Amino acid sequence: MAALSDAKRLVIKIGSALLVDAETGALRQGWLTSLASDVARIRARGTDVIIVSSGSIALGRGILDLPQTSLALEQSQAAAAVGQIRLARAYEEALTPHGIVTGQVLVTLEDSQDRRRYLNSRATMETMLGLGVTPIVNENDTIATDEIRYGDNDRLAAQVAVTIGADQLILLSDVDGLYTENPKIKKSAQHLAVVEKITPEVEAMAGDAGSGLSKGGMITKVMAARIATEAGCAMAIALGTALYPLGKLENGANATWFTAQTDPQAARKRWISAMKPRGTVTVDAGAGDALKHGKSLLPAGVTQINGSFGRGDLVAIVDAAGVQMGQGLIRYTSAEAQQIMGRRSADIVEILGYEGRAALVHRDDMVL
């Protein structure tokens, strides 16, 4: 069974019901302060932490004195716009005393479905983590309509975990895990500590366990578990209502752990291998040797570009004899790649007129 202490890259999802008082609409400041202490302790041992937080609409609703009943789309978006500022400030104020810099990332479903946006989101969050920043991620409720929404932050958190290659995802909720039946209805319901594989029987156990502020019930958590575990990320559903919820999880509090079916890097490589290339990039002997030693593909080592492709599309990488060495997701369009091939990365800004990425295909987006 996975253990939180083993996490190398951790995504934590915070539900609205934990962060915002249902009666007053006010931020639960003491709870957030305790969570910040948990996060600081986990980061201190070298773990990357990303927080996916609900709460912007719930906070904005309280500030604007909107009703607790369902809001019209325009009201929800207005509440999100007001609440998002308060939410970002709350995390900044809670984590700054621990020396932790925070950054806000707002996404929609389209950002994970479009490869170019997906790669941009991944690169941004990777850079933030590399600079020691803790990303605070939320759905961009101010612009998202039903057609481009995740609709719940459980699945959003799972997609974030997949995007940045996390090995663990913790859903902090107002329930302590998955039961064989709804424990609020059936006293005989049994708690499941570990789920090795998500079967139809497991899915059937997922009844609605949502609260008044939360849109996601248990079914969305199981759906998130499927997304995460198939991408190599173990996931836990844990009770988060008490202070220091992550500390309690580490000390053996009830939770349900869903076992990862592979590891994140292998899952990503398998996904890249299964795609069909949209073009071909020919490399010289020096670049080919560098790739074999785990390096990224730089423009200087490219001798020819064939095909028409966009940023984020898959291309085949071949040697001078036309033998395919591998394939990867390219960071430039075919027209841009034509312009910068054979040139130093430092020349990209002069050639294209903007500061591009140094690598044509990054080693993390490549399979040989």
C-alpha positions as CSV (number, residue, x, y, z in Angstrom):
1,M,0.0,0.0,0.0
2,A,1.2,3.5,-0.8
3,A,2.3,5.8,2.0
4,L,2.2,9.6,2.0
5,S,5.8,9.7,3.4
6,D,7.0,8.0,0.1
7,A,5.6,10.7,-2.2
8,K,8.1,12.4,-4.6
9,R,5.5,14.6,-6.3
10,L,2.2,15.1,-4.5
11,V,-1.1,16.6,-5.6
12,I,-3.5,17.6,-2.8
13,K,-7.1,18.3,-3.6
14,I,-9.0,20.5,-1.2
15,G,-12.8,20.4,-1.2
16,S,-15.0,23.5,-0.7
17,A,-16.6,22.0,2.4
18,L,-13.2,21.9,4.1
19,L,-12.1,25.4,3.2
20,V,-15.3,27.4,3.6
21,D,-17.8,27.4,6.5
22,A,-21.2,26.3,5.1
23,E,-23.2,28.5,7.3
24,T,-21.3,31.8,7.2
25,G,-19.5,31.5,3.9
26,A,-16.3,32.5,5.6
27,L,-12.9,31.0,5.2
28,R,-11.9,28.4,7.8
29,Q,-8.7,30.2,8.6
30,G,-7.5,27.9,11.4
31,W,-7.9,24.8,9.3
32,L,-6.0,26.4,6.4
33,T,-3.2,27.4,8.8
34,S,-2.9,23.8,9.9
35,L,-2.9,22.6,6.3
36,A,0.0,25.0,5.5
37,S,2.0,23.5,8.3
38,D,1.4,20.0,6.9
39,V,2.5,21.2,3.4
40,A,5.6,22.9,4.8
41,R,6.6,19.7,6.6
42,I,6.1,17.6,3.5
43,R,8.0,20.0,1.2
44,A,10.9,20.1,3.7
45,R,11.7,16.4,2.9
46,G,12.0,17.2,-0.8
47,T,8.5,16.4,-2.0
48,D,7.0,18.6,-4.8
49,V,3.5,19.8,-3.8
50,I,0.7,21.0,-6.0
51,I,-2.6,22.1,-4.4
52,V,-5.9,21.8,-6.4
53,S,-8.3,23.9,-4.4
54,S,-12.0,24.4,-4.6
55,G,-13.6,27.3,-2.8
56,S,-13.6,30.4,-5.1
57,I,-17.4,30.3,-5.8
58,A,-18.2,29.4,-2.2
59,L,-16.1,32.3,-0.9
60,G,-17.4,34.7,-3.5
61,R,-21.0,33.7,-2.7
62,G,-20.4,34.7,0.9
63,I,-18.8,38.0,0.0
64,L,-21.6,38.9,-2.4
65,D,-24.3,37.6,-0.1
66,L,-25.7,35.4,-2.8
67,P,-28.1,32.6,-1.8
68,Q,-26.9,29.1,-0.8
69,T,-29.2,27.6,-3.5
70,S,-28.1,26.9,-7.0
71,L,-26.8,30.0,-8.8
72,A,-27.3,31.0,-12.4
73,L,-24.1,30.6,-14.6
74,E,-23.5,34.4,-14.6
75,Q,-23.8,34.5,-10.8
76,S,-21.4,31.6,-10.4
77,Q,-18.9,33.3,-12.6
78,A,-19.2,36.6,-10.8
79,A,-18.8,34.8,-7.4
80,A,-15.8,33.0,-8.8
81,A,-14.2,36.2,-9.9
82,V,-14.5,37.7,-6.5
83,G,-13.7,34.6,-4.6
84,Q,-10.7,33.7,-6.6
85,I,-8.8,36.8,-5.4
86,R,-9.6,35.9,-1.8
87,L,-8.7,32.3,-2.3
88,A,-5.3,33.1,-3.8
89,R,-4.5,35.6,-1.1
90,A,-5.5,33.1,1.6
91,Y,-3.1,30.5,0.4
92,E,-0.3,33.1,0.0
93,E,-0.9,34.4,3.6
94,A,-1.0,30.8,5.0
95,L,2.2,29.6,3.2
96,T,4.4,32.7,3.2
97,P,5.3,32.3,7.0
98,H,6.8,28.9,6.1
99,G,9.0,30.5,3.3
100,I,6.8,29.0,0.6
101,V,6.1,31.0,-2.6
102,T,2.7,30.4,-4.2
103,G,1.5,30.8,-7.8
104,Q,-2.0,30.6,-9.2
105,V,-2.9,28.4,-12.1
106,L,-6.4,28.6,-13.6
107,V,-7.4,25.9,-16.1
108,T,-10.4,24.5,-18.1
109,L,-11.1,21.1,-19.6
110,E,-9.9,22.4,-23.0
111,D,-6.4,22.9,-21.5
112,S,-6.0,19.2,-21.1
113,Q,-7.7,18.2,-24.3
114,D,-5.6,20.4,-26.6
115,R,-2.0,19.1,-26.8
116,R,-0.5,22.6,-27.2
117,R,-2.3,23.9,-24.1
118,Y,-1.5,20.7,-22.3
119,L,2.2,21.0,-23.0
120,N,2.2,24.7,-22.0
121,S,0.4,23.9,-18.7
122,R,2.9,21.1,-18.0
123,A,5.9,23.3,-18.8
124,T,4.6,26.1,-16.7
125,M,4.0,24.0,-13.6
126,E,7.3,22.1,-14.1
127,T,9.1,25.4,-14.1
128,M,7.2,26.6,-11.1
129,L,8.2,23.5,-9.1
130,G,11.8,23.8,-10.3
131,L,11.8,27.4,-8.9
132,G,10.4,26.2,-5.5
133,V,6.9,27.5,-6.1
134,T,3.8,25.7,-4.9
135,P,1.1,25.9,-7.6
136,I,-2.4,26.6,-6.5
137,V,-4.7,25.2,-9.2
138,N,-8.4,25.7,-9.8
139,E,-10.8,25.5,-12.6
140,N,-11.2,28.9,-14.3
141,D,-14.9,29.3,-13.3
142,T,-15.0,32.9,-14.5
143,I,-14.9,31.9,-18.1
144,A,-15.8,28.1,-18.2
145,T,-19.1,27.1,-19.6
146,D,-20.6,23.6,-19.3
147,E,-18.9,22.5,-22.6
148,I,-15.4,23.3,-21.4
149,R,-15.8,22.4,-17.7
150,Y,-14.4,19.6,-15.6
151,G,-17.4,20.2,-13.4
152,D,-15.7,18.9,-10.3
153,N,-12.2,19.3,-8.9
154,D,-11.7,15.6,-8.2
155,R,-11.2,14.8,-11.8
156,L,-9.4,18.1,-12.3
157,A,-6.9,17.1,-9.6
158,A,-6.5,13.7,-11.3
159,Q,-5.8,15.4,-14.6
160,V,-3.3,17.7,-13.0
161,A,-1.6,14.7,-11.4
162,V,-1.3,13.1,-14.8
163,T,-0.1,16.3,-16.5
164,I,2.8,16.8,-14.1
165,G,3.7,13.2,-13.5
166,A,2.7,13.0,-9.8
167,D,3.2,9.7,-8.1
168,Q,0.5,10.4,-5.4
169,L,-2.8,12.2,-5.3
170,I,-4.7,12.9,-2.0
171,L,-8.4,13.9,-2.1
172,L,-9.1,15.6,1.2
173,S,-12.9,15.4,1.7
174,D,-15.7,15.2,4.2
175,V,-15.6,11.4,4.0
176,D,-12.8,9.0,5.1
177,G,-12.8,6.8,2.0
178,L,-14.8,4.3,0.0
179,Y,-17.3,2.0,1.7
180,T,-19.1,-1.1,0.3
181,E,-22.3,0.9,0.7
182,N,-23.2,4.4,1.7
183,P,-22.4,4.5,5.4
184,K,-24.9,7.3,6.0
185,I,-27.6,4.9,5.0
186,K,-26.3,1.4,5.8
187,K,-24.7,0.9,9.2
188,S,-23.4,-2.4,8.0
189,A,-21.2,-0.7,5.3
190,Q,-17.6,-1.7,5.4
191,H,-14.7,0.6,4.9
192,L,-12.1,-0.3,2.2
193,A,-8.5,0.5,3.1
194,V,-7.1,-0.5,-0.3
195,V,-8.5,-0.9,-3.8
196,E,-6.1,-2.8,-6.0
197,K,-8.1,-2.4,-9.2
198,I,-11.2,-0.4,-10.1
199,T,-13.8,-2.9,-11.2
200,P,-17.5,-2.5,-12.0
201,E,-18.2,-3.8,-8.5
202,V,-16.0,-1.0,-7.0
203,E,-17.8,1.6,-9.2
204,A,-21.2,0.3,-8.0
205,M,-20.1,1.0,-4.4
206,A,-19.7,4.7,-5.2
207,G,-22.9,6.4,-4.0
208,D,-23.4,10.2,-3.7
209,A,-21.5,11.5,-0.7
210,G,-21.4,15.2,-1.6
211,S,-22.1,18.1,0.7
212,G,-24.0,21.3,0.2
213,L,-20.9,23.1,-1.1
214,S,-19.3,20.3,-2.9
215,K,-20.3,19.3,-6.5
216,G,-18.5,16.0,-6.4
217,G,-19.8,12.8,-4.8
218,M,-18.0,9.5,-4.3
219,I,-18.6,8.6,-7.9
220,T,-16.4,11.5,-9.1
221,K,-13.7,10.4,-6.7
222,V,-13.7,6.9,-8.1
223,M,-13.6,8.3,-11.6
224,A,-10.6,10.4,-10.5
225,A,-8.9,7.3,-9.1
226,R,-9.3,5.6,-12.5
227,I,-7.6,8.5,-14.3
228,A,-4.8,8.7,-11.8
229,T,-4.0,5.1,-11.2
230,E,-4.0,4.2,-15.0
231,A,-1.3,7.0,-15.3
232,G,0.8,5.6,-12.5
233,C,-0.4,7.8,-9.7
234,A,-1.6,6.2,-6.4
235,M,-4.6,8.0,-4.9
236,A,-6.1,8.3,-1.5
237,I,-9.5,9.5,-0.3
238,A,-9.0,10.9,3.2
239,L,-11.0,12.7,5.8
240,G,-9.9,16.3,5.8
241,T,-12.3,18.0,8.3
242,A,-10.0,18.0,11.3
243,L,-6.9,20.2,11.8
244,Y,-3.6,19.0,10.3
245,P,-5.4,16.5,7.9
246,L,-2.2,15.3,6.1
247,G,-0.4,14.7,9.4
248,K,-3.4,12.6,10.5
249,L,-3.2,10.6,7.3
250,E,0.5,10.0,7.8
251,N,-0.2,8.8,11.3
252,G,-2.7,6.1,10.2
253,A,-6.1,7.8,9.9
254,N,-8.7,6.0,8.0
255,A,-8.4,6.4,4.2
256,T,-8.9,4.4,1.0
257,W,-5.8,4.0,-1.1
258,F,-6.1,3.2,-4.8
259,T,-3.1,1.3,-6.1
260,A,-1.2,2.8,-9.2
261,Q,-1.3,0.4,-12.1
262,T,2.2,1.5,-13.4
263,D,4.6,4.4,-12.8
264,P,4.0,7.9,-14.1
265,Q,7.0,8.0,-16.5
266,A,6.2,4.6,-18.0
267,A,2.5,5.6,-18.5
268,R,3.5,8.8,-20.3
269,K,6.0,7.0,-22.5
270,R,3.4,4.4,-23.4
271,W,0.9,7.1,-24.4
272,I,3.5,8.8,-26.6
273,S,4.4,5.4,-28.2
274,A,0.8,4.7,-29.1
275,M,0.3,8.0,-31.1
276,K,0.7,8.4,-34.8
277,P,3.4,10.8,-36.0
278,R,2.3,13.9,-38.0
279,G,5.8,14.6,-39.4
280,T,9.5,13.6,-39.4
281,V,12.5,15.2,-38.0
282,T,15.9,14.1,-39.3
283,V,18.9,14.4,-36.9
284,D,22.7,14.3,-37.5
285,A,25.0,11.8,-35.8
286,G,25.9,14.0,-32.9
287,A,22.3,14.7,-32.0
288,G,21.5,11.0,-32.4
289,D,24.2,10.1,-29.9
290,A,23.0,12.8,-27.5
291,L,19.5,11.4,-27.6
292,K,20.8,7.9,-26.8
293,H,22.4,9.4,-23.7
294,G,19.1,10.9,-22.4
295,K,19.4,14.4,-23.8
296,S,16.7,16.5,-25.4
297,L,16.6,17.3,-29.1
298,L,18.0,20.7,-29.8
299,P,17.5,22.6,-33.1
300,A,21.2,22.6,-33.9
301,G,21.2,18.8,-34.4
302,V,18.3,18.8,-36.9
303,T,19.1,18.6,-40.6
304,Q,15.6,18.1,-42.2
305,I,11.9,18.7,-41.4
306,N,9.1,16.8,-43.3
307,G,5.4,17.0,-42.9
308,S,2.9,19.6,-41.6
309,F,2.4,19.7,-37.8
310,G,1.5,22.1,-35.0
311,R,3.0,22.6,-31.6
312,G,2.4,19.6,-29.4
313,D,1.9,17.2,-32.3
314,L,3.9,13.9,-32.4
315,V,6.8,13.6,-34.8
316,A,9.1,10.7,-35.7
317,I,12.8,11.2,-35.1
318,V,15.0,9.6,-37.7
319,D,18.7,9.4,-38.4
320,A,20.5,10.4,-41.7
321,A,19.7,7.0,-43.2
322,G,16.0,7.4,-42.5
323,V,15.9,4.8,-39.7
324,Q,13.5,5.8,-37.0
325,M,15.1,6.3,-33.6
326,G,12.0,7.3,-31.7
327,Q,9.2,9.8,-31.6
328,G,8.1,12.7,-29.4
329,L,6.0,15.8,-28.9
330,I,7.4,18.7,-30.8
331,R,7.4,22.2,-29.3
332,Y,7.3,24.2,-32.5
333,T,5.1,24.2,-35.7
334,S,6.6,22.6,-38.8
335,A,7.1,26.1,-40.3
336,E,8.9,27.3,-37.2
337,A,11.0,24.1,-37.0
338,Q,12.1,24.7,-40.6
339,Q,13.4,28.2,-39.7
340,I,15.4,27.2,-36.6
341,M,16.8,23.7,-37.6
342,G,20.5,23.6,-37.6
343,R,20.7,26.8,-35.5
344,R,21.7,27.3,-31.9
345,S,18.9,27.6,-29.3
346,A,20.3,31.1,-28.4
347,D,19.4,32.2,-32.0
348,I,15.7,31.3,-31.7
349,V,14.5,34.7,-30.5
350,E,16.3,36.5,-33.3
351,I,14.9,34.1,-36.0
352,L,11.3,33.8,-34.7
353,G,11.0,37.1,-33.0
354,Y,10.1,35.7,-29.6
355,E,11.7,33.7,-26.8
356,G,11.0,30.1,-27.6
357,R,11.9,26.9,-25.8
358,A,15.5,25.7,-26.0
359,A,14.6,22.1,-27.0
360,L,12.7,21.1,-30.1
361,V,11.6,17.9,-28.4
362,H,12.2,17.6,-24.7
363,R,13.5,14.3,-23.4
364,D,10.4,13.9,-21.1
365,D,8.2,14.1,-24.2
366,M,10.2,11.5,-26.2
367,V,10.3,7.7,-26.6
368,L,13.3,6.1,-28.2
